[in-house]
Amino acid sequence: MKARLSLLYFLQFGVWGCYLTSFGQFLGSGGIGSKIAWFYAAIGLVSIITPSLLGRLADRTGRPERLLAFCHFSAAVVMFSMWRYGMTHPHLEFGVIYPLYLLFLALYMPTMALANTAAFGLLTQSGHNTVTSFPSIRIWGTVGFVAAMWFVNSAYWKDGGLGFSLSDDITVGHMRFQYNAMQLLCSGIMGILAALYSILLPSLKPLDTTCRNVDAFKISMKDSIKTLFGKREIGVFLIFVILSGVCLQISNGFVTPFITHFSGIPEYMDSFASGNATMLFSLSQISEAACILLVGISLKWRGIRFVYAIGLLAWALRFMMLGFGNPGEGLWLIVGSMLVYGLAFNFITIAGHLYIQQVAPSNMKGFAQGLMMFMSNGIGATFGTIAAGSIVNKWCHWEMVGLSGSEAPMRLFMGEWIYPWSIFAFYAFVVMILWLLFFRNKTIL
């Protein structure tokens, strides 16, 4: 069972890894780079509605694995449409691609919570402890994410053939998938594979008679929310999920355009790092994989209060290192920011899902997982990422810059990046202090 779920997460996050961290570069090359924040905020817009609704449906039907397959297949179809549009329109129209992207996310984002619900249910059904077993399964999601990133960073398509390159200083360098719509095709293919595989998962056994007698499936969404927020510990936790949710989308949306912008600075124009932003970003996911097994150990050792605080501190360090880093003498700071990501992501997101799974009532665990997505990728990411985009656009702007080894200029996100990164670091640090002040429970799972 653990092996089967590991492959599920490999495919699940491979869909996202194909485009998520390089999507900003694709948007920038298509002429709508100033709208990056809206695309990453879109993750929040759809997470406000669909994950909790489908999580609720999963609770009612008891078949999250079937809903997972349906969502993956439908999302892949939309992604293929986005790829087709991107390939036939070098200059993107916001009014066309943005609605398509919203539809894709409305179908894809629920798969995060549905995969967790199915995995937790199948692990419990097969006699495994979720706290100790889940991290070693979830790590394969990170492996899939990294593998997808490496592929789109290096792959290019020319004259009917697939090739690979790590350099921008050749004719095909700027044809690599990390810069164009081919990343969307890769994501769509992975989505189809994830859908087909989800169908093959075992079915969850229905809830027992006792659960049915208390009308577990007839509890309204309003009552579910009231029940969860009625427990002060859970209510405070979900509020901080909102505050911390913005950090991840800031990272996903702006790190690769930031690293790539060094290609437009003569001092760093020919550096390996500036031409391989997606691959450099993948160090974050490698760090995530290396640190994920620490989550269960840390939760058992010090509890959720300590673990979540370390995650927020790691976000502050990541943003500060990015602000002072560069591909030259400051490369160690950029690499360091990637390595600290493992603690930032796992000690917030993975620890949060494990915590909410443990404290939520047994008849609304699917809804609780969806509600956490609603809080983090919904409310937090939507308003936070839009605000973050305004901050970045205050000091940075897209412009055409000539590059060495290339006849055609490239659109890069130039500006004084140290200011937005410093603001983001200060924000994460303040949230950490507030967390320690207001969340007093030291629950050890």
C-alpha positions in Angstrom: 0.0 0.0 0.0 2.8 2.4 0.9 4.5 1.8 -2.5 1.2 2.3 -4.4 0.5 5.6 -2.6 4.1 6.7 -3.2 3.6 6.4 -7.0 0.3 8.3 -6.6 2.1 11.3 -5.0 4.9 11.1 -7.6 2.4 11.6 -10.4 0.3 14.1 -8.3 3.1 16.5 -7.8 4.7 15.8 -11.2 1.7 17.6 -12.7 2.5 20.7 -10.7 6.3 20.5 -11.0 6.1 20.7 -14.8 5.0 24.3 -14.7 4.5 25.8 -11.3 8.0 27.3 -10.7 8.6 28.2 -14.4 5.2 29.5 -15.2 6.2 33.1 -14.4 8.9 32.9 -17.1 6.4 31.7 -19.6 4.0 34.5 -18.7 6.9 37.1 -18.9 8.0 35.9 -22.3 4.3 36.1 -23.5 4.1 39.8 -22.5 2.0 39.5 -19.4 4.7 39.3 -16.7 3.2 42.1 -14.8 0.2 39.9 -14.0 2.2 37.1 -12.4 0.8 37.8 -9.0 -2.8 37.3 -10.3 -1.9 33.9 -11.7 -0.5 32.7 -8.4 -3.3 34.4 -6.5 -5.6 32.3 -8.7 -4.5 29.3 -6.8 -6.1 31.0 -3.8 -9.2 32.1 -5.7 -10.2 28.6 -6.6 -9.1 27.1 -3.3 -11.7 29.3 -1.6 -14.4 27.1 -3.1 -13.5 23.8 -4.7 -11.2 21.9 -2.3 -13.6 22.1 0.7 -16.7 21.4 -1.5 -15.1 18.3 -3.0 -13.7 17.3 0.3 -17.2 17.4 1.6 -18.4 15.3 -1.3 -15.6 12.8 -0.6 -16.9 12.6 3.0 -20.5 12.0 1.7 -19.6 9.4 -0.9 -16.7 7.7 0.8 -14.9 7.5 -2.6 -12.1 10.2 -2.7 -10.1 8.1 -5.0 -12.8 8.2 -7.8 -13.2 12.0 -7.4 -9.4 12.3 -7.6 -9.3 10.5 -11.0 -12.2 12.6 -12.3 -10.5 15.9 -11.3 -7.1 14.9 -12.7 -8.5 14.0 -16.1 -10.7 17.1 -16.4 -7.8 19.4 -15.3 -5.5 17.7 -17.9 -8.0 18.5 -20.7 -8.0 22.1 -19.7 -4.2 22.2 -19.5 -3.9 20.8 -23.1 -6.1 23.7 -24.2 -3.8 26.2 -22.5 -0.8 24.6 -24.2 -2.5 24.9 -27.6 -3.3 28.5 -27.0 0.2 29.3 -25.8 1.8 27.6 -28.9 -0.4 29.5 -31.4 -0.2 32.9 -29.7 3.3 34.2 -28.9 1.7 37.3 -27.3 -0.7 36.1 -24.6 -4.0 37.7 -23.9 -4.8 37.9 -20.2 -8.5 37.7 -20.9 -8.1 34.3 -22.6 -5.5 32.4 -20.7 -6.5 33.6 -17.2 -10.0 32.1 -17.3 -8.5 28.8 -18.7 -6.0 28.8 -15.8 -8.8 29.4 -13.3 -10.7 26.4 -14.7 -7.6 24.2 -14.5 -7.0 25.1 -10.9 -10.6 24.7 -10.0 -10.2 21.1 -11.1 -6.6 20.4 -10.0 -6.4 22.1 -6.6 -9.0 19.7 -5.0 -6.7 16.8 -5.9 -4.3 17.9 -3.2 -6.8 17.4 -0.4 -8.4 14.4 -2.1 -5.1 12.7 -2.4 -4.4 13.3 1.3 -7.9 12.0 2.3 -7.5 8.9 0.1 -4.0 8.2 1.4 -4.9 8.7 5.1 -7.9 6.5 4.6 -6.1 3.7 2.8 -3.2 3.8 5.3 -5.6 3.5 8.2 -7.6 0.8 6.4 -4.4 -1.3 5.9 -3.3 -0.9 9.5 -0.5 1.8 9.1 0.1 4.7 11.4 -0.5 7.9 9.4 1.9 10.1 11.3 4.9 7.8 10.9 4.0 6.4 7.4 2.8 9.4 5.5 6.1 11.4 5.4 7.9 8.5 3.7 5.1 8.4 1.1 4.7 12.1 0.6 8.5 12.4 -0.1 7.8 10.8 -3.5 5.6 13.7 -4.4 8.7 15.9 -4.0 10.7 13.4 -6.1 8.1 13.7 -8.9 8.1 17.5 -8.6 11.9 17.7 -8.9 12.0 15.2 -11.8 9.4 17.3 -13.7 11.4 20.5 -13.0 14.6 19.1 -14.3 12.9 17.9 -17.4 11.3 21.2 -18.3 14.5 23.1 -17.4 16.6 21.1 -19.9 14.3 19.8 -22.6 13.6 21.5 -25.9 11.7 20.5 -29.1 13.2 21.3 -32.5 12.7 19.9 -36.0 10.5 17.0 -34.7 13.0 15.9 -32.1 13.5 16.1 -28.4 16.8 17.5 -27.1 18.3 18.6 -23.8 20.6 21.5 -22.9 21.7 23.4 -19.7 23.0 26.5 -21.5 21.4 29.6 -22.9 24.5 30.3 -25.0 23.4 28.1 -27.9 20.7 28.5 -30.5 18.2 26.2 -28.8 18.9 27.5 -25.3 15.9 29.8 -25.2 13.7 27.0 -26.7 13.8 25.0 -23.5 10.4 24.2 -22.0 11.0 26.4 -18.9 10.5 29.5 -21.2 7.5 28.4 -23.3 4.2 26.6 -23.5 5.7 23.2 -23.8 5.8 23.0 -20.0 2.0 23.0 -20.1 2.0 20.0 -22.5 4.2 18.1 -20.0 1.8 19.0 -17.2 -1.2 17.8 -19.2 0.4 14.4 -19.9 1.3 13.9 -16.3 -2.3 14.7 -15.4 -3.7 12.0 -17.7 -1.2 9.5 -16.1 -2.3 10.6 -12.6 -6.0 10.1 -13.5 -5.5 6.6 -14.9 -3.5 5.6 -11.9 -6.0 6.9 -9.4 -8.7 4.7 -11.0 -6.5 1.7 -10.0 -6.3 2.5 -6.3 -8.2 0.3 -3.9 -11.7 1.5 -2.8 -12.1 2.8 0.7 -14.4 0.7 2.9 -17.6 2.5 3.8 -18.0 4.0 7.3 -19.5 1.5 9.8 -23.1 1.4 10.9 -22.4 3.4 14.1 -21.2 6.3 12.0 -24.3 6.1 9.8 -26.6 6.1 12.8 -25.3 9.5 14.0 -26.0 10.9 10.5 -22.3 11.6 9.9 -23.0 12.5 6.3 -25.9 14.8 7.0 -23.9 17.4 8.9 -24.1 20.7 7.0 -21.0 22.7 5.9 -22.0 25.5 8.4 -22.1 23.0 11.2 -18.8 21.5 10.2 -17.1 24.9 10.2 -18.8 25.7 13.6 -17.5 22.5 15.0 -13.9 23.0 13.9 -13.8 26.7 14.9 -15.6 25.9 18.1 -12.4 24.3 19.4 -10.1 27.3 20.2 -7.0 25.3 19.4 -8.2 24.5 15.9 -9.6 28.0 15.3 -6.3 29.7 16.1 -4.4 27.3 14.0 -6.5 27.9 11.0 -6.1 31.6 11.3 -2.4 31.2 11.2 -2.7 28.9 8.2 -4.1 32.0 6.4 -1.2 34.2 7.5 1.4 31.6 6.5 -0.3 30.6 3.2 1.0 33.6 1.3 4.7 32.6 1.8 4.5 29.6 -0.5 3.0 31.4 -3.5 5.4 34.3 -3.2 8.2 31.8 -3.5 6.6 29.9 -6.4 5.7 33.0 -8.3 8.8 35.2 -8.1 11.9 33.1 -7.4 12.6 31.9 -11.0 12.0 35.3 -12.6 14.3 36.8 -9.9 17.1 34.3 -10.6 16.7 34.6 -14.4 16.9 38.4 -14.3 20.6 38.1 -13.5 21.1 37.1 -17.1 20.4 40.8 -17.9 23.2 42.0 -15.7 26.6 41.9 -17.4 28.5 40.7 -14.3 26.3 37.6 -14.1 25.2 37.2 -17.7 27.1 34.0 -18.4 26.6 32.3 -15.1 25.2 28.8 -15.0 22.7 29.8 -12.2 21.0 32.6 -14.1 20.4 30.4 -17.2 19.0 27.4 -15.1 16.7 29.0 -12.7 14.2 26.1 -12.7 16.9 23.6 -12.0 18.4 25.8 -9.2 14.9 26.1 -7.7 14.7 22.3 -7.7 17.2 22.4 -4.8 14.3 23.6 -2.8 12.4 20.4 -3.5 15.4 18.2 -2.9 15.7 19.9 0.5 12.0 19.3 1.0 12.6 15.6 0.3 15.6 15.5 2.7 13.7 17.2 5.5 10.2 15.6 5.2 11.1 12.7 7.4 11.9 15.2 10.2 8.2 16.2 10.4 6.9 13.1 12.2 9.9 13.0 14.5 9.6 16.7 15.4 5.9 16.5 15.9 6.4 13.6 18.3 9.3 15.3 20.0 8.2 18.9 20.5 4.7 19.2 19.1 3.0 21.4 16.5 3.7 24.8 18.3 7.5 24.3 18.0 7.4 22.8 14.5 5.2 25.5 13.0 7.4 28.3 14.5 10.5 26.8 12.9 8.7 26.7 9.6 7.9 30.4 9.7 11.4 31.3 10.8 12.7 29.3 7.8 10.5 31.3 5.5 12.0 34.5 6.9 15.5 33.2 6.3 14.7 32.1 2.8 13.4 35.5 1.7 16.3 37.3 3.4 18.9 35.1 1.7 17.3 35.7 -1.7 17.4 39.4 -1.2 21.1 39.5 -0.6 22.1 36.7 -3.0 23.4 36.7 -6.5 24.9 34.1 -9.0 28.5 35.3 -8.2 30.0 35.7 -4.7 26.4 35.6 -3.3 25.6 32.3 -4.8 25.9 30.6 -1.5 23.0 32.7 -0.2 20.7 31.7 -3.1 21.7 28.0 -2.6 21.1 28.4 1.2 17.7 29.9 0.5 16.8 26.8 -1.5 18.1 24.4 1.2 16.2 26.1 4.0 13.0 25.7 2.0 12.8 22.1 3.2 12.0 23.2 6.7 9.8 26.1 5.6 7.5 23.9 3.5 7.4 20.7 5.5 7.1 22.3 8.9 4.2 24.4 7.7 2.3 22.4 5.1 3.0 18.8 5.8 2.9 19.2 9.6 -0.3 21.2 9.2 -2.1 18.5 7.3 -1.0 15.8 9.8 -2.1 18.0 12.7 -5.5 18.8 11.3 -6.0 15.1 10.4 -5.4 14.2 14.1 -7.6 16.8 15.7 -10.5 16.9 13.3 -13.6 14.8 14.2 -13.7 11.4 12.4 -16.7 12.3 10.3 -15.3 15.5 8.8 -11.7 14.8 8.1 -12.1 15.2 4.3 -13.8 18.6 4.9 -11.1 19.6 7.4 -8.3 18.9 4.8 -10.2 20.9 2.2 -10.8 23.7 4.8 -7.1 23.9 5.4 -6.5 24.3 1.7 -9.2 27.0 1.7 -7.4 28.9 4.4 -3.9 28.6 3.1 -4.1 28.4 -0.7 -7.5 30.2 -0.6 -7.8 33.3 1.6 -4.1 33.6 2.5 -2.6 33.1 -1.0 -5.2 35.2 -2.8 -5.0 38.4 -0.9 -1.4 37.9 0.2 0.0 37.2 -3.3 -1.9 40.1 -4.9 -0.4 42.4 -2.2 3.1 40.8 -2.8 2.7 41.4 -6.5 2.1 45.1 -5.9 5.2 45.2 -3.8 7.4 43.5 -6.4 6.0 45.7 -9.2 6.9 48.8 -7.2 10.6 48.1 -7.5 10.8 45.7 -10.5 9.6 45.8 -14.1 9.8 43.6 -17.2 12.0 44.8 -20.1 13.7 43.4 -23.2 17.3 42.7 -22.6 20.0 41.5 -25.0 21.8 38.3 -23.9 25.2 36.9 -24.9 25.1 34.1 -27.3 21.6 34.9 -28.6 20.5 37.0 -31.5 17.1 37.8 -30.0 16.6 39.8 -26.7 14.8 38.2 -23.8 12.1 39.8 -21.6 13.5 39.8 -18.0 12.1 41.0 -14.6 14.7 43.7 -13.8 14.8 45.9 -10.7 15.8 46.4 -7.0 14.8 42.9 -5.8 16.4 43.4 -2.3 13.5 45.6 -1.2 10.6 43.1 -1.8 12.5 40.2 -0.5 13.3 42.1 2.7 9.7 43.0 3.2 8.6 39.4 2.8 11.2 38.2 5.3 10.0 40.8 7.9 6.4 39.6 7.4 7.2 35.9 8.0 9.2 36.8 11.1 6.4 38.9 12.5 3.9 36.0 11.9 6.2 33.7 13.7 6.3 35.9 16.8 2.5 36.2 16.7 2.2 32.4 16.5 4.3 31.9 19.6 2.2 34.5 21.5 -1.3 33.2 20.5 -1.0 29.5 19.9 -0.4 28.0 23.3 -1.2 24.3 22.8 1.8 22.1 22.5 0.0 19.1 21.0 2.4 16.2 20.4 1.0 13.8 17.7 
